[in-house]
Amino acid sequence: MSKLLLNLSILGPRPTGLGVYASRCANALVDRFEVSVVANKGYAAGAPVAVEAPPEVAVGSGKLAALKRIFWSRSLRFDGGTLIYSPTHHTVGAVENQILTIHDLICLRFPAQHKPQYLFFKHVLPGLAKKCRAVFTVSETTRQDVAQHFNLPLSKIFVVPNGVDALVFAPAERPHAKAEPYLLMVGARYPHKNVQEVLANHTSWSDRFKLVVASCGGKYRQQLQQQAQDAGIANRVEFKEYVSFPELVSLYQCAAALVYPSFWEGFGIPPLEALASGSEVIASDIPVHREVLGAAAVFVRLGDADSWRKAFSDLANPDKRAARREAADRVLTHYTWEKSAQILEECILKVEPLLESTRKGIGRHG
């Protein structure tokens, strides 16, 4: 009978999107299997701690956290009957009896944005992916991407999608609505999020909307501010370096639309959050957005000014708006954390049917 060990070593006091996913997966598995964890103190999801991870290896703990995590994890040893599940690409050494999760390959497409991560994905992760029992990912688009880049059989890669808490974002009466309508962009920390193209096409929107760009800082923000200044729309664009979660929810609920024109994504959670809040979504016409959003969004062809103009025309069309709302309801019913938890359980049992379960009838015990 196999045991399940969850690798939560990346979790710390400053959770990222990957950290949220890891926490969700941990909560789901603790309810379904007999598990122990590799985790920092206080981030064990209520499970027994098999190995306490030092705080300096958590994501966000410092510039050298990734390097420290690699060297630390190589010192760990586990018995052969333990299946290790890592809900991110941060593996526990080179253990073969392991499932790792690859959320996207953005760093391989835009190496200058994430140089250390690019080097890891380019030179280390392919070998780990080949050795491990299985690879989980969050969309069919990324599944195909991983198979191609790492030369893996599709039979080894399973999709465990993200979800959204619709009730958390659900609009009551679109509270705190600003007097002037605005477009929202979130998580815009890097150029692949493509804020620059939204600014370049400001003639399609700046007479009707302001633009709020949240979670945007550093050199990229400075470049965007200069672009807005040069275009004469600095007074139409508001940059926010950090927003709290309650503020983010309010921004979603009151926005005329979320604009999400990324060059590439592995899944794209913000559009789901926007749909759950009752807002419209304008998204880049890329494979994963078509996969996840279906008919619930207005799609724009990147690099096409006419497509941008049409997108904002479609945004104002009441008949098309109603059709998108119906589609949004279907999308939100499909992508829930409850369904993700069920899929995660099923996929893990496909990899290892003999896991100890906390629920009668789950798993095969020989």
C-alpha positions as CSV (number, residue, x, y, z in Angstrom):
1,M,0.0,0.0,0.0
2,S,1.5,3.3,-1.1
3,K,1.7,6.5,0.9
4,L,1.3,10.0,-0.5
5,L,3.7,12.9,0.4
6,L,2.7,16.4,-0.6
7,N,5.6,18.8,-1.4
8,L,4.4,22.2,-0.1
9,S,7.9,23.6,0.5
10,I,7.2,26.7,-1.7
11,L,4.4,27.9,0.7
12,G,5.2,30.8,2.9
13,P,3.8,34.1,4.2
14,R,3.7,35.7,0.6
15,P,1.7,33.2,-1.5
16,T,1.7,33.6,-5.3
17,G,-0.8,32.2,-7.8
18,L,1.1,28.9,-7.7
19,G,0.9,29.0,-3.9
20,V,-2.9,29.3,-4.0
21,Y,-3.1,26.4,-6.4
22,A,-0.8,24.3,-4.2
23,S,-2.9,25.1,-1.1
24,R,-6.1,24.2,-2.9
25,C,-4.6,20.9,-4.0
26,A,-3.3,20.2,-0.5
27,N,-6.7,20.8,1.0
28,A,-8.4,18.5,-1.5
29,L,-5.9,15.6,-1.0
30,V,-5.9,15.9,2.8
31,D,-9.6,15.2,2.7
32,R,-9.2,12.2,0.4
33,F,-6.0,10.4,1.2
34,E,-3.7,9.5,4.1
35,V,-1.0,12.1,3.5
36,S,2.0,13.7,5.0
37,V,3.8,16.8,3.8
38,V,7.1,18.6,3.2
39,A,6.3,22.1,4.4
40,N,7.3,25.2,6.2
41,K,6.0,25.5,9.8
42,G,2.4,26.7,9.7
43,Y,1.8,25.8,6.0
44,A,1.1,22.1,6.3
45,A,-2.6,22.1,5.4
46,G,-3.5,20.3,8.6
47,A,-1.4,17.2,7.6
48,P,1.4,15.5,9.5
49,V,4.8,17.1,8.6
50,A,7.2,14.4,7.4
51,V,9.9,16.9,6.6
52,E,10.0,20.5,7.8
53,A,11.2,22.8,5.1
54,P,13.4,25.8,6.1
55,P,11.6,29.1,5.6
56,E,14.3,30.4,3.3
57,V,13.2,28.0,0.5
58,A,9.6,29.4,0.3
59,V,8.7,31.4,-2.8
60,G,9.1,35.1,-2.0
61,S,11.5,34.6,0.8
62,G,14.5,36.1,-1.1
63,K,16.3,36.2,-4.3
64,L,18.2,33.0,-3.7
65,A,15.2,31.0,-2.5
66,A,15.1,28.9,-5.7
67,L,18.8,28.0,-5.5
68,K,18.5,27.2,-1.8
69,R,15.5,25.0,-2.5
70,I,17.3,23.0,-5.2
71,F,20.3,22.2,-2.9
72,W,18.2,21.5,0.1
73,S,15.8,19.2,-1.7
74,R,18.7,17.1,-3.1
75,S,19.6,16.1,0.5
76,L,16.2,14.5,1.1
77,R,15.7,10.8,1.0
78,F,12.4,8.9,0.9
79,D,11.4,5.2,0.9
80,G,10.4,3.6,-2.4
81,G,6.7,3.2,-1.3
82,T,6.2,6.9,-1.0
83,L,4.6,8.8,-4.0
84,I,5.5,12.4,-3.9
85,Y,3.1,15.0,-5.4
86,S,4.4,18.5,-6.2
87,P,1.5,20.8,-7.2
88,T,4.2,23.1,-8.8
89,H,7.4,22.5,-10.8
90,H,9.4,22.8,-7.6
91,T,10.3,19.1,-7.2
92,V,11.9,17.2,-4.4
93,G,15.3,16.4,-5.8
94,A,15.4,13.8,-8.6
95,V,13.1,11.3,-7.0
96,E,11.5,9.1,-9.7
97,N,8.4,8.1,-7.7
98,Q,7.1,11.6,-8.1
99,I,4.4,13.7,-9.8
100,L,5.3,17.2,-10.7
101,T,3.1,20.0,-12.0
102,I,4.0,22.3,-14.9
103,H,1.6,25.3,-15.1
104,D,3.0,26.9,-18.2
105,L,6.2,27.3,-20.3
106,I,6.1,31.1,-20.4
107,C,9.7,31.4,-19.3
108,L,10.8,29.4,-22.3
109,R,9.0,31.8,-24.7
110,F,10.2,34.9,-22.8
111,P,13.5,34.0,-21.3
112,A,14.6,37.5,-20.5
113,Q,11.7,37.9,-18.0
114,H,12.6,35.0,-15.8
115,K,16.3,34.2,-16.4
116,P,16.8,31.8,-13.5
117,Q,13.5,30.0,-14.1
118,Y,14.4,29.8,-17.8
119,L,17.6,28.1,-17.1
120,F,15.8,25.6,-14.7
121,F,13.1,24.9,-17.3
122,K,15.7,24.6,-20.1
123,H,18.4,22.5,-18.5
124,V,16.9,20.8,-15.4
125,L,13.2,20.3,-15.7
126,P,13.2,18.2,-18.9
127,G,15.3,15.5,-17.1
128,L,13.1,15.6,-14.1
129,A,9.9,15.4,-16.2
130,K,11.3,12.3,-18.0
131,K,12.2,10.5,-14.8
132,C,9.0,11.2,-12.8
133,R,5.9,9.0,-12.8
134,A,3.6,11.6,-14.3
135,V,3.3,15.3,-15.1
136,F,0.2,17.3,-14.2
137,T,-0.7,20.5,-15.9
138,V,-3.6,23.0,-15.9
139,S,-5.0,23.0,-19.5
140,E,-5.0,20.9,-22.6
141,T,-3.1,23.7,-24.4
142,T,-0.3,23.4,-21.8
143,R,-0.5,19.6,-21.9
144,Q,0.3,19.7,-25.7
145,D,3.0,22.4,-25.1
146,V,4.7,20.3,-22.4
147,A,4.6,17.2,-24.5
148,Q,6.2,19.0,-27.5
149,H,8.9,20.9,-25.6
150,F,10.0,18.1,-23.3
151,N,9.4,15.2,-25.8
152,L,7.0,13.4,-23.4
153,P,4.2,11.0,-24.4
154,L,0.8,12.5,-23.9
155,S,-0.2,9.4,-21.9
156,K,2.2,10.6,-19.1
157,I,0.6,14.1,-18.9
158,F,-2.7,14.8,-17.1
159,V,-4.8,18.0,-16.9
160,V,-5.9,19.2,-13.5
161,P,-7.4,22.6,-14.2
162,N,-7.6,25.7,-12.1
163,G,-10.9,26.8,-10.6
164,V,-12.5,29.9,-9.2
165,D,-14.6,30.6,-6.1
166,A,-17.5,32.2,-7.8
167,L,-19.2,33.2,-4.6
168,V,-16.1,35.2,-3.5
169,F,-16.2,37.3,-6.6
170,A,-20.0,37.3,-7.2
171,P,-21.3,40.9,-7.5
172,A,-24.0,41.9,-5.0
173,E,-24.8,45.4,-6.5
174,R,-21.5,46.2,-8.1
175,P,-20.5,48.1,-5.0
176,H,-18.3,51.2,-4.8
177,A,-18.7,51.8,-8.5
178,K,-16.6,54.7,-9.7
179,A,-18.2,57.6,-11.4
180,E,-16.2,57.0,-14.6
181,P,-16.2,53.6,-16.2
182,Y,-12.8,51.9,-16.4
183,L,-11.1,48.9,-17.9
184,L,-9.0,46.7,-15.7
185,M,-5.7,44.8,-16.2
186,V,-4.3,42.6,-13.4
187,G,-1.1,40.8,-12.8
188,A,0.7,43.0,-15.3
189,R,4.2,42.5,-14.1
190,Y,5.9,41.4,-17.3
191,P,5.8,42.5,-21.0
192,H,4.1,39.3,-22.1
193,K,1.0,40.6,-20.4
194,N,1.0,43.1,-23.3
195,V,-0.2,46.3,-21.6
196,Q,1.8,48.1,-24.3
197,E,-0.6,47.0,-27.0
198,V,-3.6,48.2,-25.0
199,L,-2.0,51.6,-24.7
200,A,-1.0,51.6,-28.4
201,N,-4.7,51.1,-29.3
202,H,-6.0,53.8,-26.9
203,T,-8.1,55.4,-29.6
204,S,-10.4,52.4,-29.4
205,W,-11.2,53.0,-25.7
206,S,-9.7,56.2,-24.1
207,D,-12.7,58.4,-24.9
208,R,-15.1,56.1,-23.0
209,F,-12.9,54.4,-20.4
210,K,-10.0,55.0,-18.0
211,L,-7.6,52.1,-17.6
212,V,-6.5,50.7,-14.3
213,V,-3.4,48.5,-14.4
214,A,-3.0,46.6,-11.2
215,S,0.0,44.7,-9.8
216,C,2.4,46.5,-12.1
217,G,5.8,47.8,-11.0
218,G,9.5,48.0,-11.8
219,K,11.0,48.9,-15.1
220,Y,8.0,47.6,-17.0
221,R,5.7,50.1,-15.3
222,Q,8.2,52.9,-16.0
223,Q,8.1,52.0,-19.7
224,L,4.4,51.9,-19.8
225,Q,4.1,55.2,-18.0
226,Q,6.4,56.8,-20.5
227,Q,4.3,55.3,-23.4
228,A,1.1,56.7,-21.9
229,Q,2.8,60.1,-21.5
230,D,4.0,60.1,-25.1
231,A,0.5,59.1,-26.3
232,G,-1.1,62.0,-24.3
233,I,-3.2,59.6,-22.2
234,A,-1.3,59.7,-18.9
235,N,-4.4,61.1,-17.2
236,R,-6.5,58.2,-18.5
237,V,-4.3,55.4,-17.0
238,E,-3.9,54.6,-13.3
239,F,-1.1,52.2,-12.2
240,K,-1.3,50.3,-9.0
241,E,1.8,48.4,-7.8
242,Y,0.0,46.3,-5.2
243,V,-3.7,45.7,-4.4
244,S,-5.1,43.8,-1.5
245,F,-7.4,40.9,-2.2
246,P,-10.5,42.8,-1.1
247,E,-9.5,45.7,-3.3
248,L,-9.0,43.3,-6.2
249,V,-12.5,41.9,-5.8
250,S,-13.9,45.4,-5.8
251,L,-11.9,46.3,-8.9
252,Y,-13.3,43.3,-10.7
253,Q,-16.8,43.9,-9.7
254,C,-16.8,47.6,-10.8
255,A,-14.9,47.3,-14.0
256,A,-16.5,47.6,-17.4
257,A,-14.2,44.9,-18.6
258,L,-11.1,43.0,-17.8
259,V,-8.6,43.3,-20.6
260,Y,-6.3,40.3,-20.8
261,P,-4.3,40.4,-24.0
262,S,-1.4,38.2,-23.0
263,F,0.9,36.8,-25.7
264,W,0.8,33.4,-23.9
265,E,-0.8,31.9,-20.8
266,G,-0.8,28.4,-19.3
267,F,-4.4,28.8,-18.1
268,G,-5.4,32.4,-17.2
269,I,-7.3,32.7,-13.9
270,P,-8.1,36.4,-13.9
271,P,-10.6,36.1,-16.8
272,L,-12.5,33.5,-14.7
273,E,-12.4,35.8,-11.7
274,A,-13.7,38.7,-13.8
275,L,-16.6,36.6,-15.2
276,A,-17.5,35.5,-11.7
277,S,-17.6,39.2,-10.7
278,G,-20.1,40.0,-13.5
279,S,-17.6,41.9,-15.6
280,E,-16.9,41.5,-19.3
281,V,-13.6,40.1,-20.6
282,I,-11.6,41.1,-23.6
283,A,-8.9,38.5,-24.2
284,S,-6.2,37.8,-26.7
285,D,-7.2,35.2,-29.3
286,I,-4.7,32.5,-28.2
287,P,-5.4,28.8,-27.8
288,V,-5.7,28.6,-24.1
289,H,-8.2,31.5,-23.9
290,R,-10.3,29.8,-26.5
291,E,-10.1,26.5,-24.5
292,V,-11.0,28.0,-21.1
293,L,-13.3,30.9,-22.0
294,G,-15.2,29.6,-25.0
295,A,-17.9,32.1,-26.0
296,A,-17.8,34.0,-22.8
297,A,-15.2,36.6,-23.9
298,V,-14.6,39.1,-26.6
299,F,-11.5,38.0,-28.5
300,V,-9.0,40.3,-30.1
301,R,-6.3,39.4,-32.6
302,L,-3.0,40.8,-31.4
303,G,-1.3,43.3,-33.6
304,D,-4.6,44.1,-35.4
305,A,-6.0,47.6,-34.8
306,D,-9.2,46.8,-36.5
307,S,-9.7,43.8,-34.2
308,W,-9.3,46.1,-31.2
309,R,-11.9,48.5,-32.6
310,K,-14.3,45.7,-33.2
311,A,-13.8,44.3,-29.7
312,F,-14.9,47.5,-28.1
313,S,-17.9,47.7,-30.5
314,D,-18.9,44.1,-29.5
315,L,-18.5,45.0,-25.9
316,A,-21.3,47.5,-26.2
317,N,-23.6,45.3,-28.2
318,P,-26.5,44.2,-25.8
319,D,-27.4,41.1,-27.7
320,K,-23.8,39.8,-27.8
321,R,-23.4,40.8,-24.2
322,A,-26.4,38.6,-23.2
323,A,-25.0,35.7,-25.1
324,R,-21.6,36.1,-23.4
325,R,-23.3,36.2,-20.0
326,E,-25.0,32.8,-20.7
327,A,-21.7,31.4,-21.9
328,A,-20.0,32.8,-18.8
329,D,-22.4,30.9,-16.5
330,R,-21.5,27.6,-18.3
331,V,-17.8,28.4,-18.0
332,L,-18.0,29.1,-14.3
333,T,-20.0,25.9,-13.7
334,H,-17.2,24.0,-15.4
335,Y,-14.2,25.5,-13.6
336,T,-14.8,25.2,-9.9
337,W,-12.3,24.2,-7.2
338,E,-14.6,21.3,-6.2
339,K,-14.4,19.8,-9.7
340,S,-10.6,20.4,-9.8
341,A,-10.3,18.5,-6.6
342,Q,-12.3,15.6,-8.0
343,I,-10.1,15.5,-11.1
344,L,-7.0,15.7,-9.1
345,E,-8.0,12.6,-7.1
346,E,-8.9,10.7,-10.2
347,C,-5.6,11.5,-11.9
348,I,-3.5,10.6,-8.8
349,L,-5.3,7.2,-8.6
350,K,-4.5,6.6,-12.3
351,V,-0.9,7.1,-11.5
352,E,-0.9,5.0,-8.3
353,P,-4.1,3.0,-7.6
354,L,-2.8,1.6,-4.3
355,L,-2.8,4.8,-2.3
356,E,-4.1,4.8,1.2
357,S,-7.5,6.6,1.2
358,T,-9.4,8.2,4.0
359,R,-12.7,7.4,2.2
360,K,-14.2,3.9,1.8
361,G,-14.1,2.7,-1.8
362,I,-11.4,5.1,-3.0
363,G,-8.3,3.4,-4.4
364,R,-7.5,-0.3,-4.6
365,H,-5.8,-1.9,-1.7
366,G,-4.9,-5.2,-3.3
